[in-house]
């Protein structure tokens, strides 16, 4: 069972790596970090590609039809061929890291703290996963139940979208990759969703760390990783197999790729296309990903419009759309042809929505829920993570590299738009949703947390420079 | 805006070090608590074991109804009882996939999921089999 599971996940990650090899740098100093960056991106991209391929396979032939592995191997070969074809004759890096990003190395204290944190967090993840191998409530009732329908349902796999279920319109990246792994293994073992959850959780942290090591400094990367590992909810919620951590991964991946694209100085549109694919995978993971997708497009256009860079905006949008289109097409097909209407949207009517918007008490309640959620995020009883980040920014100051200004603007506006969107949904949603919001506001904020930490360290003055 | 006083930077680094240390100690404690509970099977696995025999006699596909003595209070859907009742239904659905379980008796076969033991009746249905632990399969009586 384990070798088959490993083979299925490695095949998926290999497909992802073919795409994300675009970010690998050739310089001896940066190569190590850029390989970690490409590898962590490859986890999400690989799972995204494999989930899309599995969905198309299910639609065309049925999920249990034999031959999926051959098709995926052919897809891998095809991706490698396209990658080799597009490889430029002059072997140049696609983007450039920050000058001196690799040095000075963090002291042994930082490294020891990082190692200890990694061991403790990995242990916490494993024990949590062993305690609840089917995942938390939402995981088994929404995501794993769908995966079971895909795997056990045979010709009737579309029963998963029966309107008698909870959230049958939710997209299929997570159930798709889990069901695909079960098809490879031949049984619906809990090891598959646990492994997928583990890879998403730690790839998120590795992605934040490796990108900051290249775009800022290694010490900044270590500090960000310490904060993410110190956010216990990120680890336990990751182990609970909910879709919030995978969604957070794709939000972070999109943001990081936008930064890399700005470091490319127009040398390639590949990076912004990858950003588009990552944003589309976010939408294929959870409905909130659609809000993120719209937000990142609006934010990017707004930032470029403010700088009167019309041509740049058009180029970015073109590249972004190129990467976005294939996954978005699959999502649109799913929403139009298979998924029933969204319970949140079907509870909206113009008069009802207006009444809710005029209800002042709602503003108070939703505001209280979100401020409470922000205050409690990463709270360890002594310090909470958001005030900690703000205090750190106050201590070290702000220093944004000129080349990163557009990406920083894009990221901050995107975060604000998504958060604003969540608040607006809370204000206009049916009464049931307010009750649901009470138990889910921490999860909504967790989706944004890796991107928020990454962005914070992209604008914080690197501490080694501040100390002179 | 770079701070001129390096002490502020040290404070910032210390704050992060403090946060990381306390969080990891807390994580260690959480891991220990979770580890101690590993000897007990989780709720979902227990439910799957409870419904295993029922699953074997159900048709491979199709829709079955669901009835329970823990229906919860429809007026107070946020109450603990309503949540528990809903969770039992969802656990049944999760265990019986790919059979679709609808929370009503509008089906030929209805799964009974009872907290109380024995003496289960459903008007208009006959009990096909009592699997024990409150699990009963009912079949609609044909007129």
Interface residues (C-beta under 8 A of the other chain):
Chain A: X113 X116 X117 X120 X121 X123 X124 X127 X128 X130 X131 X132 X133 X134 X137 X140 X141 X144 X145 X148 X149 X152 X153 X154 X156 X157 X159 X162 X164 X165 X166 X223 X226 X227 X229 X230 X231 X232 X235 X236 X378 X380 X381 X382 X383 X385 X388 X391 X392 X394 X395 X396 X397 X398 X399 X432 X435 X461 X463 X465 X466 X467 X468
Chain B: X1 X2 X3 X6 X8 X9 X10 X11 X12 X13 X15 X16 X17 X18 X19 X20 X21 X22 X23 X24 X26 X27 X28 X30 X31 X34 X35 X37 X38 X42 X44 X45 X61 X77 X78 X87 X90 X93 X94 X97 X98 X100 X102 X103
